[in-house]
Amino acid sequence: MKSHQTAQTMKPATAAKKLGVYLPATPAEFQAGVVSRAELSELQANPPEWLLELRRTGPHPRPVVAAKLGVSIAGLARGGVNEALTTEQIEALKHDSPEWLEKERATQAEVRKEAARIKKRNAEREGS
């Protein structure tokens, strides 16, 4: 008896998340189907023009927007940003530098500083 190995597949939303793109901005055929691990690997290794363009100009999903602005996703929500933004909109926000963005960047810097302090402390404990 021959065993058939089926390819693992994922929903388009999962694939979009792994690719770092906003699902509603992807082509209809991407949104409608399922994506195999092999197809995902191929998209990552040799991105088609639509994927390159989405990564370049957006709209970007909130995790990407947060990273580009240097804030947390919760910080975006506190700042009233609840939707995907284009690269142009992100750059405009950076340029305008609203008060909420400055505050959230400072908060994020403190969080990173504290995480580094804890990591260093834990490393010192492991070493002693």
Residue pairs with C-beta under 8 A, 6 or more apart in sequence:
7 36
7 37
7 38
8 36
8 37
9 34
9 35
9 36
9 37
10 18
10 34
10 35
10 36
10 37
10 40
11 34
11 35
12 23
12 26
12 30
12 31
12 32
12 33
12 34
12 35
13 23
14 35
15 30
15 35
15 39
15 40
15 43
16 22
16 23
16 26
16 30
16 61
17 61
18 40
19 40
19 43
19 44
19 51
20 55
20 60
20 61
20 63
20 64
21 51
21 54
21 55
21 60
21 61
22 54
22 58
22 59
22 60
22 61
22 84
23 31
23 61
24 31
24 59
24 84
25 54
25 58
25 59
25 84
26 50
26 54
27 50
35 43
43 51
47 55
56 87
57 86
57 87
57 88
58 64
58 84
58 85
58 86
58 87
58 88
58 89
58 90
59 83
59 84
59 85
59 86
60 68
60 84
60 85
60 86
60 87
60 90
61 84
62 73
62 76
62 81
62 82
62 84
63 73
65 76
65 81
65 84
65 85
65 90
66 72
66 73
66 75
66 76
68 87
68 90
69 76
69 90
69 93
69 94
69 101
69 104
69 105
70 105
70 108
71 79
71 101
71 104
71 105
71 107
71 108
72 104
72 107
72 108
72 111
75 104
75 107
75 108
76 82
76 104
78 100
78 104
79 98
79 100
79 101
79 104
80 100
85 93
93 101
94 101
